[in-house]
Each structure stands twice: as C-alpha cells, then as structure tokens.
Amino acid sequence: MNSKLSNKLATGVFWLIGFVILGILAWFLWRILSVGVPHLSWDFITGQPEDMMAGGGVGPQFFNSFYILFLSLLIAIPLGVGAGIWLSEYAKPNKFTEIVRISTEMLASVPSIVFGLFGMLVFVTTFKLGFSIIGGALTLALLNLPVLVRVTEESLRAVPPSYREASLALGSTKWQTIRKVLVPAALPGLITGVTLTAGRALGESAILIFTAGTTVSRFAPTPDLTASGETLAVHLWYVRSEALIEDAQQVAEGTAALLVIVVLLLNLLIALPSRYLQRKKAGK
C-alpha cells in the first residue's frame, strides 16, 4: 500500500475514533442531564431528604460527598506522593522495590467492593468506628492511594535527567532538587492524578455503602466524623433500589444530574490550572 494512502487512512481512522468517543460522551451527558436538570432547584440541592414523603432534597448527601472527598485526599495525597517520590528518587533497584511496585499495581486493580469489605471489617468492626464519615474516608483513601503512588512515580520519572544534574551541579541537595525542581516540573502530571482520584472518589458507592452507611445524621449536614455519611452516589443507589417515596424516579434523576455536573466542574477546576501550567512550562 502506498505510504501516503496508508497515512491518510490511519489519520481518518483515528479522527473517526475521536468523534465516536466524543459522540458517546455527548450522548451520555444529554441522556443524564436532559432528564435530571429539570428536577434541580436550590431547595433540592440544599434540602433535607425524605424517607416517606415526596419533595425531599439531597443537601446532607451533597455536603458529605465533598467532606469525605476532602478527608480522603487529605490522607491519600501526602502518603501517595511521598511513596511515589521514594520509589522514583530514593529506592534502589532491587527485589524489595519491585515487590512494592507490583503490590501497588495489584492494589490499583482490586475492585472497589473488595476495599469496601476490607473497610467494613477493619474500620467499622475491628476499630468500632461504625458506619461513619471517617470510616468511609479512610477506606476511600486506601482505594486512591495506589493510583497516586504510580502517577507520582511516573510523573517524576518523566522529568528529563538534565534537570536533576543541573540542580545538583549548582550545589543543591537531593531534597532541594526534589522540592524545587522535580515536583514543580512534574506538577501537571500530579494534578492529573489528583483529578482522576477525586472524580473516582465522588462517584464511588460500593465502598461507602459498607463503611459510611446509607443514612445521614439527624443533624446533617454535620462535620462530626462519627456520623453516618451517605453521599450523592450512595443516595442514588438507595433511591433506585430501596426508597419508598413517591417521587423516587425524579429524585434519582436529579441526583444523577447533580453528580455529573459536580464531577465535570471539579475536573474543570483542577484541569484548567494544569493546562495553564503545561502551556507556561512549554512557553519557557
């Protein structure tokens, strides 16, 4: 086959794949948002849920989603980034290091429901935390930790070796090189990793059903770490499977639309600064 023809054919195929993916995303968003957005209102987003009567809201679930997300990232980011830095810059190539890497990759592929069962056995039962916000946040941090470790290591390894050599040649210590040179250079990749884990955490339900529970506190929204912590994703599952309210369908559609909008906005708020940093770095 002529090389120019094969090049045009490959280009056309890849453009087609791109449009197909874009079309699937557009169809998904239209399907969810077109039926759910009409049910959204300020009272729905901030109101209290109802167990038996129609007209309830998702205010506590909305708060719990971000509260648990914040707590889980507060735990996972320092540990994940620290472990990634150790693997990339300090760990020597030996069997122990390879075991750590393989274990991290294996944990990243474990189904979330397994983490949920582990969290229920350890945090809910053994440590007697019950179905609580802190139990859900700890388990969710365990789910996101392997991804953050791998993303951090790969982002740091992608930094050109000349950056390290130049910094060390100027008299910087290894820690100064990591803190002032490598981490800033790898920041776009790190932000992408945090974006992926944050979006996954917001949409997670299996883990939180087993650890944070399917109810909210009577005083919700509350910062009490020991209170029950039903989130938007868990509420969506509960409404579609167990709820007795008359408007369960409408509540589910509104919750799904709100969850999609929140994930999209969160990704944009994190991704836009990352793109800005990448362009600024490329401009230099």
Secondary structure as GFF3:
##gff-version 3
##sequence-region A 1 284
A	DSSP	alpha_helix	3	36	.	.	.	ID=ss1
A	DSSP	three_ten_helix	37	39	.	.	.	ID=ss2
A	DSSP	alpha_helix	42	46	.	.	.	ID=ss3
A	DSSP	alpha_helix	59	85	.	.	.	ID=ss4
A	DSSP	pi_helix	86	90	.	.	.	ID=ss5
A	DSSP	alpha_helix	95	108	.	.	.	ID=ss6
A	DSSP	alpha_helix	112	119	.	.	.	ID=ss7
A	DSSP	pi_helix	120	126	.	.	.	ID=ss8
A	DSSP	alpha_helix	133	157	.	.	.	ID=ss9
A	DSSP	alpha_helix	161	169	.	.	.	ID=ss10
A	DSSP	alpha_helix	174	177	.	.	.	ID=ss11
A	DSSP	pi_helix	178	182	.	.	.	ID=ss12
A	DSSP	alpha_helix	183	202	.	.	.	ID=ss13
A	DSSP	alpha_helix	206	211	.	.	.	ID=ss14
A	DSSP	alpha_helix	232	241	.	.	.	ID=ss15
A	DSSP	alpha_helix	248	283	.	.	.	ID=ss16
###
